[in-house]
Amino acid sequence: MKSYVFPGEIEPEILAVAAGEIPYMRTADFSRRVKAMERSLLSLAGCRDGRVIIYTSSGTGAMDAVVTNYVAARGKALVVDGGSFGHRWADLCRYYDLPHAVMPVGFGADIDFTLLDSIVEREQPAVLLMQHHETSTGQKFDLHRVSSLCRRHGVSLVVDAISSFLADPFDMDSMGIDIAITSSQKGLNIQPGLAIVMISKNLEDFQWCRRGYYFDFVENLRNLTRGQTPYSPATMLFLQLEARLAQLEADGGAESAIRRTERHAAFFRRLCREYGWTIPAVTPSNAITGFFVGGDTVDLAAKVAARGFYIMPCATPGFFRVNHMGVQTEDDLRELAEAIHLSSTSEK
Ligand SMILES: *Cc1c(COP(=O)(O)O)cnc(C)c1O
């Protein structure tokens, strides 16, 4: 099977790390290695002198942590809801009964900046919660524009960059982002299980709210100052992360990882045009291609799987997504497109 769902095909050397011997983590050696991972993540995210928390959880754990520790202390949130992940920010605010407003953005559409400006004027939020890339549609939002709007209104910007990190250019300091999150199974292209929060130096002295035990920023940051997590880390995933970060550094850092993903995306989108599949996203992320397939799309993902490829089906009929992160070649993508085409036009 070839995988075009997250995290995609993982490099064999990186996968092999997870099968090694499990080290004891309460050691000076493990602490040193965690500190090095933090430095490397901050450098990839363009977050000078910031802090990192690595949680053993899926990506949503980091969203939850941001809402309970930061939003709850900062004040009213405005959520940009361009799909199921934007929706999750709003769900979290609702779950914790925090004041928030929602700006819906249409399927694959861009943010209407005039509207956003007027909503910010009206709602006076303290913090804006959004995705860099709304993974459910493939749409990437313009963080520079959002950031300058936030600056103008004195709103703190929090970005879920889970599926854009290492797929699209991202720089916390120049984009004026106070908190960004990512997770292991998307751009980092390792197994699922780690959620990462990156906190700008701007928030160095911020008084975090303390209402979630496991995800508590104060406790996690205090422990991570010495390179330890308060609770058992997913040790082997930490080691995969370490190996992946070393490999990224050796391969030319974030820029070259982004270029690789961009090439995969551009190649596959040419094939989409050849087959007449349409891409709804106005400014698509490099991370995935979300596209409408014509013809018979009933059980299409299952039919494509029967031909040896996993792709992501969606709630929207006829809409499918292909991940471009991870190891893939142009030949792979050509075979994939052929399999989708045959599956959508075959009788059975
Ligand atoms: C994958 C993803 C998440 C987190 O999902 P988990 O299943 O909890 O890892 C959050 N936001 C975005 C934009 C994502 O793509």
Boltz pocket constraint, residues with backbone or C-beta under 6 A from the ligand:
constraints:
  - pocket:
      binder: B
      contacts: [[A, 58], [A, 59], [A, 60], [A, 61], [A, 85], [A, 131], [A, 133], [A, 134], [A, 135], [A, 160], [A, 161], [A, 162], [A, 163], [A, 183], [A, 186]]
      max_distance: 6.0
